[in-house]
Amino acid sequence: MAKYKLDIIVSADSVEDANEKIKALTTILKHLKTEEIKKIASVVSNPLQLSIIKAKFL
């Protein structure tokens, strides 16, 4: 599989927080296929579904 380098902007409270977000995303991207990532994106884009997911983490 080819590798691509992209410039992205990450919203975060600090550089350290942004780095942690990028590390987490990299891990997720390594383990999921494009279609799976798209499904996750559609779920977290829905405010009700996102609130349910967040409640399970607390």
Protein Blocks (a to p, Z undefined) as FASTA:
>chain_A
ZZdddddddddfbfklmmmmmmmmmmmmmmpcfklmmmmmmmmmpmklmmmmmmmmZZ
